[in-house]
Amino acid sequence: MRVFRQIIVVGVGAAITLGNSAQSASAQPPAQSQDSVALSNQLELGQNVRSTSNTAAELASEAEQSIALNPQTSKSQQLGGAKIASTPATGPEQASKPQQAAPASPSTLSQGGSTPLRGLEPKDAQQPSPNPPNNIPVPSSPVPILRGTPNESFPPVPPRGILDTKPPASLEPNPNPLLFPTSPEDVRIEQTESITLQQAIDLARRNSQVLQIAGQQVEQSRAALREQQAALYPDLNFQMDASRSVSAGGELGIRAAQRRFNAEANQTGQPARQAGTNFGSNSLNSTLQLSYDVDLFGRRRANIRAAEEQLRLRELDVERQAEELRFDTAEAYYTLQNADGQVAIRQASVRNAQQSLRDAEALERAGVGTRFAVLQAQANLANEVQQLSVARRDQRVAQRRLAEILNISQSTNLTAADPVEQAGSWRLSLEESIVQAFKNRPELEQQLVQRDISKQQRRSIQAGRLPQLSVGGSYNVLGQDPDNPDPYTSRGWADGYSIRASLTWSIFDGGAANARVRQRDADITIAESRFDQLRNQVRREVEQAYFGLESSFENIETSEAGVLQSREALRLARLRFQAGVGTQTDVIQAETDLTRAERNRLSAIVTYNLGLSSLQRAVSNLPTNNLSDAP
């Protein structure tokens, strides 16, 4: 009886295997339509998207092979339109050969630690140890090589200060910065554009309001400097006054005289005399005045130097804002890549859960499965669909976050075109990176510039307490034409001039100047303390980014091995379940482990790229990534 039961179990497992193989060979379109019905709300991720785990048909075809089958190559996965590139795993015959020091291509990642990443190699030149019996590559511990200059992945910037990546014209924002959408059609997404990281950085530099504001502040400081430099030249003023006046007092005097004449005429009986007429006066007065402030003690020069340092401070702030913008753009782009990858991984998990549900239902129909296993598979599928919905939400949020940073058109959405792969390598040692950061970070120089500004302001205040000398002269032309016909009345044109010198000395101001000097002294001390604080902060940022980059690189190789092991474990668990010697719980656990391993690999690559971007931001001003011409 027991032998008969084993024969039935083996027969059912073989029937399921052959059925799945036939399904993959002849009924693949219906299976795909079934998957599409179950995932009708699935996002379109591009034409070249592949799942990171094997599909149901692939797993079914692999069931006909030996359980001890050793996969020699790994597939290229594209997660959400962002491909994860990998190299073939090194077989036992290749493991006995020493690795060459030639760097790999930038789009190549080591699948199992047997091939060094670009710019990285094993610690020693010894032959790598053979792979363990299960033939899963063991990751090595690489270290940076070729110490000297950083290997930048960003192209050089042309003189105008932006990249030349030719992003799609449809991404250009509305030229009116005061545009205010008033209808849903104005903000409805009408198209989706796929852009690279370099195009994203290019768009950010062109469209960022932060950089535009910083640029306008530089222009303000440049105008303020020109205002201070104007004190080097004398002031020349011209004034002209034209007037006609009729004296009200003269009119009153004439009236009074007329009353007096009338009174005299009444007493004498003679006719009254006329008191006369109140004549008006016309005049034209022109004055040309020249004045110059003699800078005896350097007050003017101190103000000019302070304005120059203020302009330098603004230029350094533009550099800081540009570096921060590049980092924010890269971070948002890598976050979008991670979100796209999470969606693709969750879609693969849903397909695996669907395959497990079909296997459980087939075993139940054959009489060798249980309803409990079917319910487990259904619950697992529901959980995976829920996680897929959450991943899609994160993807949409990441897309709009990148669109906000790039300030693109309101009706356009973005997707990541770059593959999910190692973005580059870092070839400076930790100590060299720290020194480069001290030399390049604009934040440190800003504090030194702020200290110089305070010094020049203090000098200007101290010079203001000393005598101030100003000289000037004026030339005056006056013309008068009164209405009075009397030939002895003043009329005609005349000119004159005046020369003056003024000396002003503020002997006592109640201590106001001394108080302002003490304020500037405090500003100098504050700037020096902040420089000390920022220097320690810069070192911490470089060390934190450097250590994180090393850890992320090690995690990439570890996660690659974990994906291979989890994929093999899932294949074996499914074969055992189809043969009736395993449980549905083992399959679900293997699917969960594979999903976790694929997410770990995606997270390791994205974290590595973020770490490299953070290290570049911590050092700043890399040779091929100058963001402005002035700093």
VEXVOTI-245934 format. One line per 3 residues: for each residue y, z, x of C-alpha. Coordinates in pm, 1 decimal, always signed. Layout:
# VEXVOTI-245934
Y:Z:X; ...
This chain:
# VEXVOTI-245934
+0.0:+0.0:+0.0; +240.4:+87.0:+283.6; +162.2:-240.6:+460.6
+226.1:-431.2:+138.3; +565.4:-257.2:+98.0; +664.1:-347.3:+452.6
+569.1:-707.9:+388.9; +792.9:-712.5:+78.9; +1085.8:-558.7:+269.5
+1054.6:-809.9:+552.6; +1027.2:-1094.8:+305.8; +1336.8:-989.0:+113.2
+1534.3:-955.5:+438.2; +1424.6:-1300.9:+549.4; +1515.1:-1443.9:+207.2
+1865.0:-1292.5:+227.5; +1906.6:-1426.9:+579.0; +1793.4:-1777.4:+481.2
+2009.4:-1761.2:+167.6; +2315.9:-1670.7:+365.4; +2241.5:-1946.2:+618.7
+2207.5:-2198.3:+339.0; +2527.1:-2070.3:+186.6; +2713.7:-2123.2:+514.7
+2563.5:-2473.0:+556.2; +2587.2:-2619.6:+207.3; +2779.5:-2384.6:-21.9
+3066.9:-2291.3:+203.4; +3345.6:-2422.8:-26.5; +3230.3:-2211.8:-324.2
+3215.6:-1906.4:-98.6; +3564.7:-1975.4:+17.5; +3683.0:-2018.1:-339.5
+3523.0:-1686.3:-428.0; +3711.0:-1518.6:-145.2; +4032.2:-1682.0:-253.9
+3985.0:-1560.4:-610.0; +3927.1:-1205.5:-488.9; +4240.8:-1234.2:-273.9
+4463.7:-1443.4:-499.6; +4771.3:-1258.6:-380.5; +4694.1:-1322.6:-13.0
+4993.4:-1424.3:+199.9; +4992.3:-1760.2:+376.3; +4984.1:-1686.4:+749.0
+4983.3:-2036.3:+896.5; +4741.3:-2318.9:+956.8; +4587.5:-2181.8:+1276.8
+4510.4:-1829.3:+1156.7; +4165.1:-1694.7:+1237.6; +4014.9:-1360.9:+1161.9
+3944.0:-1128.9:+1451.6; +3600.2:-1047.6:+1312.5; +3317.8:-1282.4:+1227.4
+3316.0:-1430.3:+878.8; +3029.7:-1380.3:+639.5; +2881.0:-1721.1:+719.0
+2896.0:-1658.1:+1092.7; +2729.7:-1320.5:+1056.0; +2460.0:-1470.2:+838.3
+2386.7:-1746.8:+1087.4; +2372.4:-1490.5:+1368.0; +2105.7:-1303.1:+1173.8
+1854.2:-1571.9:+1270.5; +1906.9:-1493.5:+1638.3; +1758.9:-1211.4:+1840.0
+1899.2:-862.2:+1788.2; +1952.2:-835.6:+2162.0; +2165.7:-1148.4:+2167.1
+2444.8:-1122.9:+2423.9; +2766.8:-1306.6:+2332.7; +2910.7:-1475.8:+2643.1
+3243.2:-1594.0:+2512.0; +3499.6:-1447.2:+2279.5; +3690.9:-1635.0:+2020.0
+4066.4:-1685.4:+2015.7; +4206.6:-1489.5:+1728.1; +4535.0:-1568.5:+1565.5
+4675.6:-1268.9:+1383.2; +4928.4:-1359.2:+1118.9; +5025.3:-1678.9:+1294.4
+5034.7:-1494.0:+1630.3; +4726.7:-1578.8:+1840.5; +4556.2:-1318.2:+2058.8
+4438.2:-1515.1:+2362.2; +4142.7:-1401.0:+2565.9; +3928.3:-1527.5:+2853.5
+3550.0:-1561.0:+2853.7; +3366.0:-1249.0:+2950.7; +3214.4:-1253.1:+3296.3
+2839.6:-1276.9:+3297.6; +2606.3:-1088.0:+3532.9; +2588.3:-1382.7:+3771.3
+2966.4:-1390.8:+3794.0; +3000.0:-1017.4:+3832.2; +2842.2:-1032.9:+4176.0
+3126.0:-1249.6:+4309.8; +3454.0:-1094.5:+4429.7; +3758.4:-1166.8:+4219.7
+4018.3:-1405.2:+4353.7; +4377.6:-1291.6:+4389.8; +4521.4:-1594.3:+4212.3
+4727.7:-1484.5:+3912.2; +4614.3:-1584.2:+3567.0; +4832.1:-1778.6:+3326.2
+5084.8:-1575.3:+3127.6; +4900.5:-1644.5:+2802.9; +4570.7:-1506.3:+2933.3
+4441.3:-1155.7:+2879.8; +4136.1:-1005.1:+3038.0; +3862.3:-981.5:+2780.7
+3664.6:-708.6:+2944.1; +3836.5:-617.8:+3262.5; +3655.0:-875.8:+3475.5
+3958.1:-1108.2:+3497.3; +4285.1:-953.3:+3618.6; +4593.9:-992.2:+3407.4
+4888.2:-1192.0:+3531.2; +5046.1:-1006.0:+3819.0; +4768.9:-742.8:+3825.5
+4439.6:-716.1:+4014.1; +4167.7:-456.4:+4077.6; +4250.6:-169.4:+4306.4
+4018.2:-275.9:+4590.6; +3847.8:-590.1:+4711.0; +3494.8:-456.7:+4663.9
+3249.4:-638.9:+4445.9; +3264.3:-523.4:+4084.3; +2969.3:-329.4:+3962.6
+2725.8:-512.4:+3734.0; +2771.4:-477.8:+3363.3; +2570.1:-216.4:+3178.6
+2248.2:-316.5:+3001.3; +2426.3:-408.3:+2679.6; +2633.9:-659.5:+2880.5
+2963.5:-523.8:+2747.8; +3224.4:-564.5:+3026.9; +3356.7:-242.5:+3170.5
+3737.6:-241.5:+3217.7; +3873.5:-181.4:+3563.8; +4189.2:+6.2:+3662.9
+4446.9:-249.6:+3776.7; +4762.5:-170.5:+3968.6; +5080.9:-375.8:+4020.2
+5093.9:-611.0:+4318.8; +5354.2:-816.0:+4501.0; +5615.9:-544.8:+4515.2
+5960.5:-691.7:+4553.2; +6121.9:-863.9:+4259.9; +6046.7:-834.3:+3889.0
+5861.5:-1117.4:+3724.0; +6090.3:-1183.9:+3428.9; +5964.1:-1365.5:+3123.7
+6313.6:-1440.3:+2994.7; +6476.7:-1770.6:+3097.5; +6811.8:-1779.0:+3276.9
+7128.9:-1776.9:+3072.0; +7371.1:-2071.9:+3091.2; +7737.3:-2003.5:+3178.0
+7842.6:-1972.9:+2817.1; +7635.2:-1657.3:+2791.6; +7363.7:-1757.5:+2542.1
+7023.3:-1916.9:+2568.6; +6961.1:-2283.1:+2498.3; +6649.0:-2262.6:+2283.3
+6775.4:-2483.4:+1997.8; +6677.9:-2262.8:+1702.5; +6650.4:-2428.2:+1360.3
+6987.2:-2516.5:+1213.4; +6881.4:-2373.2:+877.1; +6898.8:-2023.2:+1026.8
+7271.7:-2040.6:+1091.2; +7458.6:-1787.2:+876.7; +7748.1:-1869.4:+648.2
+8065.6:-1906.2:+858.2; +8256.8:-1692.0:+610.4; +8205.3:-1329.0:+718.6
+8345.4:-1205.7:+386.2; +8080.9:-1385.4:+179.9; +7974.8:-1164.0:-109.1
+7670.1:-1285.6:-308.6; +7718.0:-1237.7:-681.0; +7401.9:-1393.2:-828.1
+7026.9:-1365.6:-760.2; +7019.7:-1731.1:-650.4; +7247.4:-1647.4:-358.7
+6992.9:-1410.4:-203.4; +6666.1:-1571.7:-312.0; +6435.3:-1667.2:-21.6
+6398.5:-2044.1:-28.2; +6233.8:-2120.5:+306.3; +6048.4:-1956.1:+591.6
+6107.6:-2048.5:+954.6; +5878.9:-1972.1:+1246.9; +6067.5:-1881.9:+1565.2
+5980.4:-1768.5:+1914.9; +6104.4:-1454.1:+2083.7; +6350.4:-1650.5:+2295.7
+6491.9:-1821.0:+1988.3; +6526.9:-1479.8:+1826.3; +6719.9:-1347.2:+2127.1
+6932.8:-1660.8:+2126.2; +7017.8:-1619.8:+1758.9; +7094.1:-1252.7:+1805.8
+7341.2:-1325.1:+2083.4; +7509.9:-1594.4:+1879.2; +7527.2:-1417.9:+1544.2
+7534.6:-1046.2:+1619.1; +7832.2:-868.2:+1466.2; +7796.3:-598.7:+1732.1
+7860.9:-845.3:+2013.5; +8141.1:-1009.8:+1818.9; +8315.3:-675.3:+1773.1
+8263.7:-588.7:+2139.5; +8410.4:-925.3:+2239.8; +8718.4:-866.6:+2026.9
+8761.8:-525.1:+2184.8; +8758.1:-691.9:+2526.5; +9036.0:-924.5:+2409.2
+9232.0:-624.0:+2286.7; +9200.7:-455.2:+2625.3; +9301.7:-776.6:+2801.6
+9614.4:-797.8:+2585.4; +9690.6:-430.1:+2656.3; +9666.7:-502.6:+3029.2
+9910.0:-790.7:+2994.6; +10145.0:-557.9:+2809.0; +10143.7:-313.8:+3099.9
+10188.5:-592.9:+3352.7; +10502.1:-704.0:+3169.1; +10677.5:-396.5:+3312.1
+10676.2:-569.9:+3651.0; +10948.4:-804.9:+3527.5; +11304.5:-727.1:+3409.7
+11403.8:-732.3:+3045.5; +11656.6:-995.4:+2940.9; +11813.1:-955.9:+2597.2
+12069.3:-1168.2:+2416.2; +12270.5:-1040.9:+2122.1; +12528.5:-1222.7:+1906.2
+12738.5:-1063.5:+1630.8; +12951.3:-1266.7:+1392.1; +13168.3:-1077.4:+1145.1
+13461.1:-1104.6:+904.9; +13629.9:-783.8:+805.6; +13907.9:-688.4:+563.6
+14013.5:-329.7:+616.7; +14005.2:-112.1:+308.2; +14236.4:+135.9:+479.7
+14488.3:-139.8:+543.1; +14478.9:-234.1:+174.2; +14548.8:+126.0:+75.5
+14835.5:+143.1:+324.9; +14992.3:-171.3:+184.7; +14970.6:-33.3:-167.8
+15131.4:+291.5:-57.2; +15412.6:+102.4:+114.3; +15466.2:-109.5:-198.3
+15502.0:+203.4:-410.9; +15755.0:+341.2:-167.8; +15955.0:+17.1:-178.9
+15948.1:+21.1:-557.2; +16078.3:+379.5:-567.1; +16364.5:+293.5:-333.2
+16455.5:-6.9:-545.9; +16475.3:+208.0:-858.2; +16713.4:+446.9:-687.9
+16940.8:+180.8:-543.0; +16907.9:-72.0:-824.4; +16819.8:-346.8:-579.9
+16508.3:-567.4:-595.9; +16196.1:-413.7:-441.2; +16070.9:-551.0:-112.6
+15716.4:-681.8:-64.6; +15494.5:-459.0:+148.6; +15301.1:-754.3:+294.8
+14936.9:-874.9:+288.9; +14613.6:-713.2:+408.3; +14488.3:-985.5:+642.4
+14117.9:-1024.7:+733.9; +13976.3:-1054.9:+1085.4; +13707.8:-1299.1:+1208.6
+13515.9:-1221.6:+1531.4; +13221.4:-1353.7:+1732.3; +13070.7:-1126.7:+1997.5
+12790.5:-1245.4:+2233.5; +12617.7:-1018.0:+2486.6; +12358.0:-1105.6:+2750.9
+12193.7:-791.9:+2894.6; +11955.7:-762.8:+3193.8; +11773.4:-436.6:+3268.4
+11503.2:-336.6:+3515.6; +11312.5:-13.7:+3566.5; +11279.4:+64.7:+3935.8
+10937.6:+220.4:+3990.0; +11018.8:+474.0:+4259.5; +10698.1:+681.4:+4247.4
+10424.3:+449.3:+4116.1; +10425.7:+529.8:+3746.2; +10423.3:+165.0:+3642.8
+10145.6:+77.6:+3883.9; +9935.3:+367.0:+3759.3; +9968.8:+243.7:+3400.3
+9861.4:-105.5:+3506.8; +9559.6:+28.1:+3694.3; +9460.3:+237.4:+3392.4
+9477.5:-73.7:+3171.2; +9265.6:-268.5:+3422.2; +9001.5:+2.7:+3422.4
+9008.6:+10.6:+3042.0; +8938.7:-362.6:+3039.2; +8650.1:-309.0:+3281.2
+8516.4:-36.6:+3054.1; +8515.3:-276.5:+2760.3; +8338.5:-546.1:+2962.0
+8070.4:-299.3:+3064.4; +8031.1:-203.3:+2700.1; +7971.1:-569.6:+2613.4
+7696.2:-575.2:+2873.7; +7546.1:-256.5:+2736.1; +7558.3:-387.2:+2379.3
+7398.8:-716.5:+2485.6; +7113.6:-537.4:+2663.1; +7063.8:-309.9:+2364.7
+7064.7:-609.4:+2132.1; +6801.6:-785.8:+2341.6; +6581.0:-479.1:+2331.2
+6629.3:-431.0:+1955.5; +6547.8:-796.8:+1894.6; +6234.1:-782.9:+2107.7
+6126.0:-459.8:+1939.1; +6174.7:-608.3:+1591.8; +5990.0:-925.4:+1694.6
+5692.7:-736.8:+1835.6; +5689.8:-518.0:+1526.0; +5667.9:-833.8:+1315.2
+5382.9:-960.9:+1533.4; +5204.8:-630.8:+1484.4; +5258.1:-649.2:+1107.2
+5124.5:-1006.4:+1097.2; +4821.9:-897.7:+1298.3; +4757.9:-601.1:+1072.1
+4756.6:-834.0:+771.1; +4504.3:-1065.5:+934.5; +4284.6:-772.9:+1039.4
+4291.6:-631.1:+687.4; +4203.6:-972.8:+546.6; +3904.5:-986.1:+778.1
+3808.2:-636.4:+667.1; +3824.2:-746.5:+304.1; +3597.1:-1042.2:+380.9
+3351.6:-813.1:+557.2; +3358.2:-577.1:+261.3; +3292.7:-868.8:+26.2
+2995.4:-976.7:+236.6; +2856.6:-622.7:+231.8; +2896.6:-612.9:-145.8
+2710.7:-941.3:-181.9; +2428.2:-811.8:+40.9; +2402.3:-489.0:-159.6
+2393.6:-676.9:-488.8; +2127.6:-913.9:-353.7; +1907.5:-623.6:-245.9
+1956.5:-458.1:-584.2; +1852.2:-775.6:-764.5; +1545.0:-799.3:-537.6
+1445.0:-446.6:-635.8; +1468.2:-298.1:-288.3; +1829.4:-179.3:-310.5
+1999.4:+93.1:-505.8; +2294.9:+105.4:-740.9; +2445.4:+369.4:-517.0
+2470.9:+120.2:-230.1; +2644.1:-130.2:-460.4; +2893.2:+133.9:-572.5
+2959.8:+225.1:-211.2; +3029.3:-137.7:-126.9; +3258.4:-175.4:-428.6
+3455.0:+137.6:-335.5; +3486.1:+18.3:+23.0; +3613.3:-321.8:-95.8
+3871.7:-154.4:-318.3; +3994.1:+57.0:-26.6; +4023.7:-247.4:+199.5
+4219.0:-440.0:-65.2; +4455.7:-144.7:-94.5; +4504.6:-133.1:+281.4
+4573.2:-507.8:+277.9; +4846.7:-453.8:+21.6; +5004.6:-188.1:+242.2
+4987.0:-422.0:+543.3; +5162.6:-695.5:+345.7; +5437.0:-452.7:+252.7
+5490.8:-364.1:+617.9; +5494.2:-733.9:+703.9; +5770.2:-810.1:+454.8
+5974.2:-513.4:+576.0; +5936.8:-628.0:+938.1; +6047.1:-979.9:+844.9
+6364.8:-858.9:+677.5; +6437.5:-618.1:+961.7; +6431.2:-904.6:+1211.9
+6643.8:-1118.6:+981.6; +6901.1:-839.0:+962.2; +6927.6:-809.4:+1340.3
+6960.6:-1186.3:+1385.5; +7215.4:-1213.7:+1101.8; +7066.1:-1538.5:+975.3
+7111.3:-1720.3:+646.6; +7061.1:-1511.3:+333.2; +6806.9:-1757.3:+190.3
+6573.3:-1779.6:+493.2; +6281.1:-1566.1:+601.2; +6123.5:-1544.9:+947.2
+5774.9:-1545.0:+1095.6; +5665.1:-1496.5:+1455.9; +5559.3:-1813.6:+1636.9
+5463.2:-1659.1:+1970.5; +5099.5:-1559.1:+2022.8; +5017.6:-1191.8:+2057.4
+4954.8:-1178.1:+2428.1; +5077.3:-1002.9:+2736.7; +5445.6:-1089.9:+2766.9
+5464.4:-1060.0:+3144.6; +5416.4:-822.4:+3432.9; +5622.9:-576.0:+3630.7
+5605.1:-604.5:+4007.3; +5843.2:-331.9:+4117.3; +5717.2:+10.4:+4212.3
+5837.5:+314.0:+4023.4; +6076.5:+412.5:+4300.4; +6218.1:+60.7:+4327.3
+6262.4:+48.3:+3950.2; +6455.0:+376.0:+3951.0; +6687.5:+257.3:+4227.7
+6746.4:-73.6:+4049.4; +6830.0:+113.9:+3731.1; +7083.9:+328.6:+3916.1
+7246.5:+13.2:+4052.3; +7241.2:-193.5:+3734.0; +7282.9:+30.8:+3433.4
+7632.9:-21.8:+3288.6; +7631.7:+324.9:+3133.9; +7654.8:+483.7:+3479.1
+7936.5:+256.9:+3589.0; +8117.3:+323.5:+3263.9; +8144.8:+691.0:+3353.3
+8287.8:+603.9:+3695.3; +8537.9:+371.1:+3529.9; +8629.2:+643.3:+3280.0
+8693.0:+878.4:+3571.0; +8922.5:+620.5:+3734.1; +9111.5:+577.5:+3407.2
+9175.1:+951.1:+3390.3; +9291.5:+952.8:+3751.0; +9542.7:+675.7:+3689.4
+9667.6:+847.2:+3374.7; +9714.9:+1170.1:+3567.7; +9905.9:+982.3:+3835.3
+10131.4:+826.0:+3571.3; +10206.8:+1168.0:+3419.4; +10288.2:+1317.9:+3757.7
+10517.3:+1025.6:+3843.1; +10696.1:+1069.8:+3511.0; +10811.1:+1415.7:+3617.6
+11000.9:+1268.1:+3914.0; +11340.5:+1092.2:+3896.1; +11338.5:+761.9:+3711.0
+11589.0:+494.1:+3810.3; +11686.3:+199.6:+3595.8; +11952.7:-62.7:+3665.0
+12109.1:-318.6:+3436.5; +12398.1:-545.6:+3368.0; +12553.5:-723.2:+3073.3
+12781.6:-1019.1:+3018.4; +12996.3:-1025.0:+2704.5; +13187.3:-1305.8:+2530.7
+13421.6:-1212.7:+2241.7; +13613.8:-1441.9:+2008.3; +13865.7:-1328.5:+1739.6
+14048.0:-1529.4:+1472.9; +14252.0:-1303.9:+1238.7; +14411.8:-1432.4:+915.0
+14748.9:-1287.9:+1015.0; +14979.6:-1575.3:+1116.3; +15183.0:-1348.7:+1341.7
+15182.8:-1513.1:+1686.0; +15166.4:-1172.8:+1851.3; +14839.0:-1078.7:+1682.7
+14528.3:-1061.8:+1910.0; +14335.7:-1387.5:+1884.0; +14130.1:-1624.4:+2103.2
+13826.2:-1599.7:+2336.3; +13758.2:-1364.3:+2626.2; +13460.5:-1257.4:+2838.4
+13362.8:-953.9:+3042.8; +13072.3:-787.7:+3217.2; +12932.4:-446.6:+3301.4
+12690.4:-311.4:+3563.5; +12512.9:+18.7:+3528.1; +12260.4:+236.5:+3706.4
+12083.4:+524.1:+3534.2; +11896.7:+808.7:+3699.2; +11687.7:+1038.3:+3479.2
+11507.4:+1346.1:+3601.2; +11305.7:+1567.9:+3372.5; +11361.7:+1903.4:+3538.1
+11207.6:+2122.3:+3269.7; +10996.6:+2017.8:+2972.2; +10840.6:+2349.0:+2879.6
+10517.8:+2274.9:+3073.5; +10416.9:+1971.1:+2864.7; +10362.3:+1747.8:+3168.9
+10148.8:+2010.2:+3343.4; +9940.5:+2047.1:+3029.2; +9879.7:+1670.6:+3016.5
+9781.3:+1673.3:+3384.0; +9527.2:+1948.3:+3317.2; +9384.1:+1743.6:+3029.9
+9329.7:+1447.6:+3260.7; +9169.4:+1677.0:+3519.4; +8928.8:+1793.5:+3251.6
+8852.7:+1430.0:+3162.6; +8770.2:+1358.9:+3527.2; +8532.3:+1653.3:+3541.7
+8371.2:+1549.8:+3213.1; +8314.4:+1194.5:+3338.3; +8150.7:+1323.5:+3655.8
+7926.5:+1559.9:+3458.4; +7827.5:+1281.2:+3221.6; +7746.8:+1059.2:+3517.4
+7515.3:+1328.2:+3649.3; +7359.0:+1367.7:+3305.5; +7315.4:+992.8:+3254.8
+7163.8:+950.7:+3600.7; +6888.7:+1196.9:+3510.6; +6848.2:+1032.0:+3172.2
+6817.0:+686.5:+3328.0; +6547.6:+809.0:+3563.8; +6357.4:+967.0:+3276.1
+6379.9:+644.0:+3073.3; +6250.7:+436.4:+3365.1; +5965.8:+675.7:+3435.8
+5873.0:+702.4:+3069.7; +5869.7:+323.0:+3028.4; +5679.5:+274.2:+3355.4
+5409.0:+526.6:+3270.6; +5381.5:+384.9:+2919.7; +5340.7:+34.6:+3059.7
+5056.8:+144.6:+3288.4; +4883.1:+324.9:+3003.7; +4923.0:+27.9:+2769.5
+4774.3:-209.1:+3025.2; +4467.7:+10.3:+3063.6; +4438.5:+34.2:+2685.4
+4432.7:-345.2:+2655.0; +4113.6:-378.6:+2857.5; +3956.0:-73.5:+2698.1
+4030.0:-205.3:+2350.6; +3887.0:-547.6:+2438.2; +3557.5:-384.2:+2529.9
+3574.0:-174.9:+2214.0; +3611.0:-486.0:+1996.3; +3303.4:-646.9:+2152.0
+3099.6:-331.0:+2109.7; +3212.3:-279.9:+1748.5; +3141.3:-643.1:+1660.0
+2790.9:-617.6:+1802.6; +2734.8:-286.8:+1622.1; +2840.5:-442.9:+1291.4
+2604.5:-733.9:+1343.1; +2313.9:-502.0:+1414.1; +2399.8:-273.5:+1121.6
+2408.6:-568.6:+884.2; +2076.1:-700.7:+1011.8; +1917.6:-359.3:+969.3
+2055.9:-332.1:+616.8; +1935.0:-679.6:+522.9; +1592.0:-596.7:+660.8
+1580.8:-275.6:+455.3; +1566.6:-36.5:+748.7; +1937.4:+55.0:+744.5
+2178.2:+194.1:+488.0; +2497.0:+64.7:+332.2; +2677.1:+362.7:+483.1
+2591.4:+236.1:+832.3; +2737.7:-106.5:+751.5; +3057.0:+41.9:+605.4
+3096.7:+267.3:+906.9; +3044.9:-28.8:+1140.8; +3303.4:-231.5:+949.8
+3546.7:+58.4:+974.0; +3482.8:+88.8:+1345.2; +3542.1:-283.3:+1397.3
+3866.9:-272.1:+1202.4; +3979.5:+26.0:+1405.0; +3886.7:-147.0:+1731.7
+4073.6:-463.6:+1638.9; +4376.2:-262.4:+1535.4; +4357.7:-72.3:+1864.7
+4351.6:-397.2:+2058.9; +4646.6:-536.2:+1864.2; +4834.0:-210.3:+1906.0
+4760.6:-204.8:+2279.2; +4900.8:-554.5:+2333.6; +5208.9:-494.7:+2119.5
+5264.2:-155.9:+2279.8; +5237.9:-316.1:+2623.9; +5500.1:-576.1:+2531.5
+5725.7:-308.6:+2388.8; +5676.2:-103.8:+2703.4; +5768.9:-402.0:+2921.2
+6078.8:-461.8:+2710.1; +6167.9:-91.9:+2734.7; +6130.1:-100.5:+3112.4
+6349.8:-408.6:+3132.5; +6607.1:-230.0:+2917.6; +6584.7:+81.4:+3134.1
+6653.2:-121.6:+3448.6; +6887.8:-382.5:+3290.8; +7069.2:-670.6:+3458.9
+6753.2:-832.3:+3587.1; +6821.7:-1131.6:+3813.2; +6735.0:-1395.3:+3553.1
+6865.1:-1211.8:+3250.1; +7238.1:-1168.1:+3305.0; +7391.1:-1144.9:+2962.0
+7756.2:-1197.3:+3047.0; +7960.7:-1344.4:+3326.4; +8220.2:-1069.2:+3356.2
+8003.9:-759.3:+3431.8
